Amino acid sequence: MKKILERRAFLKTAATISAITILKPGIVFGSKANSAIRVGIIGCGNRGTAVISSMSANTNTNIIAMADIFEDKLKTAEVLLNKLNAEKRFPAIKKSNIYKGSKAYLKLLENKDVDAVLISTPAYAHVDILEAAVAAGKHVYCEKPVATDVDGCKRVLRVGEKLNGKLSVVVGFQIRYATPYVEMVKRIRRGDIGEVLTVQLYYFSSGAEIQEFKNVPYDEMRIRNHYYFREMSGGILLDQGIHMLDVCNWALNAHPLQAVGRGGNKGRQDFGNTFSNFQVLYEYPNDINVSIHSTKIGPQFGDVCSRFLGAKGIAEAHYNGGVFIKGENKWDSGIARSESELTPQQQASGVFLSSLHDADVNKEQAFIKSIETGNYLNEARSGAHSTLTAILGRESATARKEMTWDEVIFSGEKLDPQLNLAQFE
C-alpha cells in the first residue's frame, strides 16, 4: 500500500534444506556508502519494484543486483532502480549484476556483494528461492504467500528451524507493522473487548487484468498471468484473503483447528483455473468461529476488514475505513472512517492517510535494522502458518467438505506448475 492513498482509488533450491549450511554474512561499516545494506531483487514486476522503491527511499540500502525470467521486466525495472540509486548518490547497477532466465536467482545469490534479497516472484517459486537464499547466507524479505502448497510450507518451517539467529527472514505480511493494527491487536490481547467470541473477515478486490501477449509459449502466458492459475499463485485466498487470516492468527495467537468452505468461478472470465470467490468458516481454539469472504472479481475494489466481536466490545479494522474499538473500552486510531470525517483540505485534495500508511515503511525499516544491529528476525513460522491457514480454507472449499488442520498438514499436498523453464534460458 502507498503511504498516501488517493480517494476512490488503490515468485529446486541450490541445496536441500536438510543439508543446508548458512554462510555468515559480512557487512563492512564506515561511510554511508559502504555501510548501506546491499540488496538484490529477485522478481522485477509491479509488487517487487514497489517494495524496493519504498525500501530504497526509507532505509540505508543500495540496490546492486536484479534478476528476472523476462527481459522486458529487467529493462523496465533497471531504469527505475538506477534512478533510485542516483537519488542516493549510489552508482547504477552493473550490467554484470543483471541476471536473466530461470536460473537468474541462483546467479544473483552467488554474488558475494549481496547482503539481502527481496523475493517478489510469482508465488510458485518463493520456497525454492528462499531455501537457496538462506543457504547462500543472504538475509531474506519474501513476499507472501511463502508457498502455494503444504509441502512448500513444511520446507519453509524447516528453513526457520535452521536459522538459529544467524540471518533475518521476514515475510510480506506488512499489516503486522501498521501502527493502527499493532495498537488494535495489543488491545485485543490485553482484554479490552473481553473474551473474543467470533471473528468476521473479508477482502473484496477487483479482478486482475489479464496480460495478453500474442505468439508466446503457454508457460510464459501462465507466468505473466499467475494470479489466474492455482499452481502458480495458490489462488486468491493465498494472494489476498491471506492478509486478513494473518491478522486473525496474530490477534488470536493461534491457527485454526478445522474449516469448511465453498468457492466458485461465477463472474470470472473463462481463463485460468482459480476461484473468483471463497467463503470459509474456520474453528479456532477456545470455540472461536471465524468467517472469511474473499473475492477477486469485477471492476471495482470493495473493502478489506477484520472484525473481532468480544464480550465487552468490537474491534474493527478497515483498509480505508478506520481502525477502532466500540464498547466498554472505546478507542480510535484517528484514521478517517468515511469521507465525512475528512478535513476540507483532505476533501479538496482527495489525499489522506489510510490505515496502512506506515505499514510498508515500518516493515522495511525493521528488516534492515535487524541486519544492521544483528538482532535478526525470523518470521518463517508465522508466515508458514498463515499460508497453511489459507491452504486449509482453499482445500476445504475445493473439496466441498470439512477438513482439519492435521488432515491438511499430513496430506503433504504438492502443486506442480509443470513449467518447461529451459525455454527461458
C-alpha positions as CSV (number, residue, x, y, z in Angstrom):
1,M,0.0,0.0,0.0
2,K,1.1,3.5,-0.6
3,K,1.8,5.8,2.3
4,I,-0.8,8.2,1.0
5,L,-3.8,7.0,-0.9
6,E,-6.0,8.8,-3.4
7,R,-9.6,8.8,-2.6
8,R,-11.8,6.4,-4.7
9,A,-8.7,4.6,-6.0
10,F,-5.9,1.5,-4.5
11,L,7.9,-15.7,-7.4
12,K,14.5,-27.0,-6.9
13,T,16.7,-24.9,-4.5
14,A,20.5,-24.8,-4.7
15,A,20.6,-27.3,-1.8
16,T,18.0,-29.3,0.1
17,I,17.1,-27.8,3.4
18,S,18.2,-30.9,5.3
19,A,21.7,-30.3,4.1
20,I,21.6,-26.5,4.4
21,T,24.7,-24.6,5.6
22,I,24.1,-21.0,6.4
23,L,27.0,-18.8,5.4
24,K,27.7,-16.0,7.8
25,P,27.1,-12.6,6.1
26,G,29.7,-9.9,6.5
27,I,28.9,-6.2,6.4
28,V,31.6,-3.6,6.5
29,F,30.5,-0.4,8.2
30,G,32.0,3.0,7.7
31,S,30.8,5.8,5.4
32,K,27.1,5.8,4.5
33,A,28.0,4.3,1.1
34,N,29.9,1.3,2.4
35,S,27.6,0.8,5.4
36,A,24.5,0.6,3.2
37,I,22.9,-2.8,3.1
38,R,23.4,-4.1,-0.4
39,V,20.2,-5.5,-1.8
40,G,19.3,-7.7,-4.8
41,I,15.8,-8.0,-6.1
42,I,14.5,-11.3,-7.5
43,G,11.3,-10.8,-9.5
44,C,11.1,-7.3,-11.0
45,G,7.3,-7.0,-11.5
46,N,4.9,-4.4,-10.1
47,R,4.9,-5.6,-6.5
48,G,8.7,-6.1,-6.3
49,T,9.6,-2.7,-7.7
50,A,7.0,-1.1,-5.4
51,V,8.6,-2.7,-2.3
52,I,12.2,-2.0,-3.4
53,S,11.3,1.6,-4.2
54,S,9.9,2.1,-0.7
55,M,12.8,0.3,0.9
56,S,15.3,2.4,-1.0
57,A,13.5,5.6,0.0
58,N,13.2,4.8,3.7
59,T,16.3,2.7,4.6
60,N,20.1,2.8,4.1
61,T,20.1,0.3,1.2
62,N,21.9,0.2,-2.1
63,I,20.3,-1.9,-4.9
64,I,23.2,-3.7,-6.6
65,A,21.7,-6.7,-8.4
66,M,18.5,-7.8,-10.1
67,A,17.1,-11.0,-11.5
68,D,14.0,-11.9,-13.5
69,I,13.0,-14.5,-16.0
70,F,11.9,-11.9,-18.6
71,E,14.0,-9.3,-20.4
72,D,11.2,-6.7,-20.6
73,K,10.8,-6.8,-16.8
74,L,14.5,-6.3,-16.3
75,K,14.7,-3.4,-18.7
76,T,11.8,-1.5,-17.2
77,A,13.0,-2.1,-13.7
78,E,16.6,-1.2,-14.5
79,V,15.6,2.3,-15.3
80,L,13.6,2.7,-12.1
81,L,16.2,1.1,-9.8
82,N,19.1,3.1,-11.3
83,K,17.0,6.3,-10.7
84,L,16.5,5.2,-7.0
85,N,20.3,4.7,-6.6
86,A,21.1,8.0,-8.3
87,E,18.8,9.8,-5.8
88,K,21.0,8.5,-3.1
89,R,24.3,9.1,-5.0
90,F,24.9,5.4,-5.5
91,P,26.2,4.1,-8.8
92,A,24.0,2.4,-11.4
93,I,23.6,-1.4,-11.2
94,K,26.4,-3.1,-13.0
95,K,25.4,-4.8,-16.2
96,S,27.2,-7.9,-14.9
97,N,24.8,-7.9,-11.9
98,I,21.6,-8.1,-14.1
99,Y,20.6,-11.7,-14.4
100,K,18.0,-13.1,-16.8
101,G,16.4,-16.5,-17.1
102,S,15.0,-19.3,-14.9
103,K,18.3,-19.7,-13.1
104,A,19.0,-16.0,-12.7
105,Y,18.2,-16.1,-9.0
106,L,21.0,-18.6,-8.4
107,K,23.5,-16.4,-10.2
108,L,22.4,-13.4,-8.1
109,L,22.7,-15.5,-4.9
110,E,26.3,-16.4,-5.9
111,N,27.2,-12.7,-5.9
112,K,29.1,-12.2,-2.7
113,D,28.5,-8.5,-2.6
114,V,24.7,-9.0,-2.0
115,D,23.8,-8.9,1.7
116,A,20.0,-9.3,1.4
117,V,17.4,-10.2,-1.2
118,L,13.8,-9.3,-1.9
119,I,11.9,-12.3,-3.3
120,S,9.0,-10.9,-5.3
121,T,8.4,-13.5,-8.0
122,P,5.2,-15.4,-8.6
123,A,4.4,-17.5,-5.5
124,Y,5.2,-20.9,-7.1
125,A,8.9,-20.0,-6.9
126,H,9.1,-18.5,-3.4
127,V,10.2,-21.5,-1.4
128,D,12.9,-22.6,-3.9
129,I,14.4,-19.2,-3.9
130,L,14.0,-18.8,-0.1
131,E,15.9,-22.1,0.6
132,A,18.6,-21.1,-1.8
133,A,19.0,-17.6,-0.4
134,V,19.4,-18.8,3.1
135,A,21.8,-21.5,2.0
136,A,23.8,-18.7,0.4
137,G,23.9,-16.7,3.6
138,K,21.5,-13.9,2.4
139,H,19.0,-12.1,4.6
140,V,15.6,-12.5,3.0
141,Y,12.5,-10.4,2.6
142,C,10.0,-12.8,1.0
143,E,6.6,-11.7,-0.3
144,K,3.6,-13.7,0.8
145,P,2.5,-16.4,0.5
146,V,5.6,-18.3,1.4
147,A,4.4,-21.2,-0.8
148,T,1.5,-22.4,-2.8
149,D,1.1,-25.9,-1.1
150,V,1.6,-27.9,2.1
151,D,5.0,-29.3,1.0
152,G,6.3,-25.8,0.4
153,C,5.1,-24.6,3.8
154,K,6.8,-27.5,5.5
155,R,10.1,-26.6,3.8
156,V,9.7,-23.0,5.0
157,L,9.2,-24.2,8.5
158,R,12.4,-26.2,8.3
159,V,14.2,-23.1,7.0
160,G,13.1,-21.2,10.1
161,E,14.2,-24.0,12.4
162,K,17.7,-24.0,10.9
163,L,18.3,-20.2,11.1
164,N,19.5,-20.2,14.7
165,G,19.7,-16.4,14.9
166,K,22.2,-16.2,12.0
167,L,20.0,-14.4,9.4
168,S,16.8,-12.4,9.1
169,V,14.0,-13.9,7.2
170,V,10.8,-11.9,7.1
171,V,7.6,-12.4,5.2
172,G,5.5,-9.7,3.4
173,F,2.7,-9.5,6.0
174,Q,3.2,-5.8,6.4
175,I,-0.1,-5.2,8.3
176,R,1.7,-6.6,11.4
177,Y,3.8,-3.4,11.3
178,A,1.0,-0.9,10.6
179,T,0.7,1.3,13.7
180,P,-3.1,1.3,14.0
181,Y,-3.3,-2.5,13.6
182,V,-0.4,-3.0,16.1
183,E,-2.4,-1.0,18.7
184,M,-5.7,-2.7,18.0
185,V,-4.1,-6.2,18.4
186,K,-2.4,-5.1,21.6
187,R,-5.7,-4.0,23.0
188,I,-7.5,-7.2,21.9
189,R,-4.8,-9.4,23.5
190,R,-4.9,-7.4,26.8
191,G,-8.7,-7.9,27.0
192,D,-10.2,-4.6,26.0
193,I,-13.0,-6.3,24.1
194,G,-13.3,-9.1,26.7
195,E,-13.4,-12.7,25.6
196,V,-13.3,-13.0,21.8
197,L,-16.5,-14.6,20.7
198,T,-16.3,-14.7,17.0
199,V,-14.4,-13.0,14.1
200,Q,-15.5,-11.7,10.7
201,L,-13.0,-11.2,7.9
202,Y,-13.4,-10.1,4.3
203,Y,-11.3,-9.0,1.4
204,F,-13.3,-7.7,-1.6
205,S,-10.9,-7.0,-4.5
206,S,-11.4,-6.1,-8.2
207,G,-10.3,-8.7,-10.7
208,A,-6.7,-8.7,-12.1
209,E,-6.2,-7.5,-15.6
210,I,-5.4,-10.4,-18.0
211,Q,-2.0,-9.7,-19.6
212,E,-2.4,-10.7,-23.2
213,F,0.7,-11.5,-25.3
214,K,0.5,-12.8,-28.8
215,N,2.6,-15.7,-30.0
216,V,4.1,-16.5,-26.6
217,P,4.5,-20.0,-25.1
218,Y,1.7,-21.3,-22.9
219,D,4.2,-21.4,-19.9
220,E,5.1,-17.7,-20.4
221,M,1.4,-16.8,-20.5
222,R,0.8,-18.6,-17.2
223,I,3.7,-16.9,-15.5
224,R,2.7,-13.5,-16.6
225,N,-0.9,-14.2,-15.5
226,H,0.0,-16.2,-12.4
227,Y,-2.9,-14.8,-10.4
228,Y,-5.3,-16.8,-12.6
229,F,-3.6,-20.2,-12.0
230,R,-3.8,-22.1,-8.8
231,E,-0.5,-23.9,-9.3
232,M,1.3,-20.6,-10.0
233,S,-0.2,-18.3,-7.3
234,G,-2.1,-20.6,-4.9
235,G,-5.3,-18.8,-5.7
236,I,-7.0,-15.7,-4.4
237,L,-7.2,-16.9,-0.8
238,L,-3.4,-17.2,-0.7
239,D,-2.9,-14.0,-2.6
240,Q,-5.2,-11.6,-0.8
241,G,-7.5,-13.1,1.8
242,I,-4.4,-14.4,3.5
243,H,-3.7,-10.9,4.8
244,M,-6.9,-11.0,6.9
245,L,-6.2,-14.6,8.0
246,D,-2.7,-13.4,9.1
247,V,-4.3,-10.6,11.2
248,C,-6.6,-13.2,12.8
249,N,-3.8,-15.6,13.6
250,W,-1.8,-12.7,15.0
251,A,-4.6,-11.4,17.2
252,L,-5.7,-14.8,18.5
253,N,-2.1,-16.1,18.8
254,A,-3.3,-19.4,17.2
255,H,-4.0,-21.2,14.0
256,P,-7.4,-22.8,13.1
257,L,-8.3,-26.4,14.0
258,Q,-10.6,-27.1,11.1
259,A,-12.5,-25.4,8.3
260,V,-15.4,-25.9,5.9
261,G,-15.7,-23.8,2.8
262,R,-17.2,-23.1,-0.6
263,G,-16.0,-21.3,-3.6
264,G,-16.7,-20.8,-7.3
265,N,-15.8,-19.1,-10.6
266,K,-19.0,-17.1,-11.1
267,G,-18.4,-13.8,-12.8
268,R,-14.8,-14.6,-13.8
269,Q,-13.7,-14.7,-17.4
270,D,-13.2,-18.1,-19.0
271,F,-9.5,-18.1,-18.2
272,G,-7.3,-19.9,-15.7
273,N,-8.3,-22.3,-13.0
274,T,-8.7,-20.4,-9.8
275,F,-11.9,-19.5,-8.0
276,S,-13.2,-15.9,-8.1
277,N,-14.6,-16.1,-4.6
278,F,-14.3,-18.1,-1.3
279,Q,-16.5,-18.3,1.7
280,V,-14.8,-20.2,4.6
281,L,-15.7,-20.9,8.2
282,Y,-12.8,-21.7,10.5
283,E,-12.9,-23.1,14.0
284,Y,-10.1,-21.8,16.2
285,P,-9.2,-22.9,19.8
286,N,-11.5,-21.7,22.6
287,D,-14.5,-22.4,20.4
288,I,-13.9,-19.2,18.3
289,N,-15.6,-19.3,14.9
290,V,-14.0,-17.2,12.2
291,S,-15.6,-16.5,8.8
292,I,-13.8,-15.1,5.7
293,H,-15.3,-13.9,2.4
294,S,-12.6,-13.3,-0.2
295,T,-13.3,-12.1,-3.8
296,K,-11.2,-11.0,-6.8
297,I,-13.7,-10.1,-9.4
298,G,-15.3,-7.3,-11.2
299,P,-14.1,-3.7,-12.0
300,Q,-14.4,-2.2,-8.5
301,F,-12.3,-2.5,-5.4
302,G,-14.5,-3.1,-2.4
303,D,-13.2,-3.1,1.1
304,V,-10.9,-5.1,3.4
305,C,-11.9,-5.7,7.0
306,S,-11.1,-7.7,10.1
307,R,-13.8,-7.5,12.9
308,F,-13.3,-9.1,16.3
309,L,-16.5,-9.4,18.4
310,G,-15.9,-9.7,22.1
311,A,-17.9,-9.8,25.3
312,K,-17.1,-6.2,26.1
313,G,-16.8,-4.6,22.6
314,I,-15.9,-4.9,19.0
315,A,-12.5,-4.2,17.4
316,E,-12.7,-3.4,13.8
317,A,-10.1,-2.5,11.1
318,H,-10.6,-1.5,7.5
319,Y,-8.0,-0.6,4.9
320,N,-10.0,2.5,4.0
321,G,-12.5,2.9,6.8
322,G,-10.6,3.4,10.1
323,V,-9.3,1.2,12.9
324,F,-11.3,1.4,16.2
325,I,-12.9,-0.3,19.1
326,K,-16.5,0.2,20.2
327,G,-17.9,-0.9,23.6
328,E,-16.7,-0.5,27.2
329,N,-13.2,0.4,26.2
330,K,-13.6,2.8,23.2
331,W,-10.5,3.6,21.1
332,D,-9.9,5.2,17.8
333,S,-6.8,5.2,15.7
334,G,-7.6,8.6,14.3
335,I,-7.8,7.3,10.7
336,A,-10.9,8.7,8.9
337,R,-13.7,6.1,8.7
338,S,-15.5,7.9,5.9
339,E,-15.3,11.0,3.6
340,S,-17.5,12.9,6.1
341,E,-14.7,12.7,8.6
342,L,-12.1,14.3,6.3
343,T,-11.0,17.8,6.7
344,P,-11.9,20.3,4.0
345,Q,-8.3,20.3,2.8
346,Q,-8.3,16.5,2.5
347,Q,-11.6,16.5,0.7
348,A,-10.3,19.1,-1.7
349,S,-7.1,17.3,-2.4
350,G,-8.5,13.8,-2.4
351,V,-5.5,12.7,-0.5
352,F,-5.5,11.3,3.1
353,L,-3.8,8.6,5.2
354,S,-5.0,5.1,5.1
355,S,-4.9,2.5,7.9
356,L,-1.7,1.1,6.3
357,H,0.0,4.4,5.8
358,D,3.2,3.3,7.6
359,A,3.0,-0.5,7.2
360,D,5.5,-0.9,4.4
361,V,7.9,1.6,5.7
362,N,7.9,0.1,9.2
363,K,8.3,-3.4,7.9
364,E,11.2,-2.4,5.6
365,Q,12.9,-0.4,8.3
366,A,12.5,-3.3,10.9
367,F,14.1,-5.7,8.3
368,I,17.1,-3.5,7.5
369,K,17.6,-2.5,11.2
370,S,17.7,-6.2,12.2
371,I,20.6,-6.7,9.7
372,E,22.4,-3.6,10.9
373,T,22.1,-4.5,14.6
374,G,22.4,-8.2,14.3
375,N,19.1,-8.7,16.1
376,Y,17.8,-10.9,13.4
377,L,14.1,-11.5,12.7
378,N,12.6,-15.0,12.0
379,E,9.1,-14.8,10.6
380,A,9.3,-18.2,8.8
381,R,6.9,-20.0,11.3
382,S,4.2,-17.3,11.4
383,G,4.5,-16.9,7.6
384,A,4.1,-20.6,7.0
385,H,1.2,-20.9,9.5
386,S,-0.7,-18.1,7.9
387,T,-0.1,-19.7,4.5
388,L,-1.3,-23.0,5.8
389,T,-4.4,-21.3,7.2
390,A,-5.3,-20.1,3.7
391,I,-4.5,-23.5,2.2
392,L,-6.8,-25.2,4.7
393,G,-9.6,-22.9,3.5
394,R,-8.8,-23.4,-0.1
395,E,-8.7,-27.2,0.1
396,S,-11.9,-27.4,2.1
397,A,-13.7,-25.2,-0.4
398,T,-12.3,-27.1,-3.4
399,A,-13.2,-30.5,-1.9
400,R,-16.5,-29.0,-0.6
401,K,-16.1,-30.7,2.7
402,E,-14.9,-30.1,6.3
403,M,-11.2,-30.6,6.8
404,T,-8.9,-30.4,9.8
405,W,-5.5,-28.7,10.2
406,D,-3.8,-32.0,10.8
407,E,-5.5,-33.6,7.8
408,V,-4.1,-30.9,5.5
409,I,-0.7,-30.9,7.1
410,F,-0.3,-34.7,6.8
411,S,-1.6,-34.6,3.2
412,G,1.8,-33.4,2.0
413,E,0.0,-31.6,-0.8
414,K,2.3,-30.5,-3.6
415,L,1.3,-28.4,-6.6
416,D,3.5,-28.8,-9.7
417,P,3.4,-25.9,-12.1
418,Q,4.8,-28.2,-14.8
419,L,6.9,-25.4,-16.3
420,N,9.5,-26.0,-19.0
421,L,11.9,-23.5,-17.7
422,A,14.7,-24.4,-20.1
423,Q,12.9,-22.4,-22.8
424,F,13.7,-19.2,-20.9
425,E,17.4,-19.6,-20.9
